[in-house]
């Protein structure tokens, strides 16, 4: 199981104006970046438990997470 770390900022991949277009809350958006430091997978979802399960299947050492509200 990955170590969850709270951070102050993660870029939004879903914008507030998209909320009405997805009333069932099923939208999940993923961004994958590769650079000299490795692979970075960013995710955003209306339902965090869906995104957490997806990220955990990748087998990371840590998952950074932020509180929103």
QUIUR-V771367 format. One record per pair of residues at least 4 apart in sequence whose C-alpha atoms are under 7 Angstrom apart, sorted by sequence separation. I is the first residue (numbers start at 0). J is the second residue. If there is no record, write none. Layout:
I:J + I:J
This chain:
13:17 + 17:21 + 18:22 + 21:25 + 33:37 + 34:38 + 47:51 + 48:52 + 49:53 + 50:54 + 51:55 + 52:56 + 55:59 + 21:26 + 33:38 + 32:38 + 33:39 + 44:50 + 32:39 + 31:39 + 32:40 + 42:50 + 31:40 + 30:40 + 31:41 + 29:40 + 30:41 + 29:41 + 30:42 + 29:42 + 28:42 + 29:43 + 28:43 + 12:28 + 27:43 + 28:44 + 27:44 + 26:44 + 27:45 + 26:45 + 25:45 + 24:45 + 24:46 + 13:43 + 12:43 + 11:43 + 1:55 + 0:55 + 9:65 + 4:61 + 6:63 + 8:65 + 1:59 + 2:60 + 3:61 + 4:62 + 5:63 + 6:64 + 7:65 + 1:60 + 2:61 + 3:62 + 4:63 + 5:64 + 6:65 + 1:61 + 2:62 + 3:63 + 4:64 + 5:65 + 1:62 + 3:64
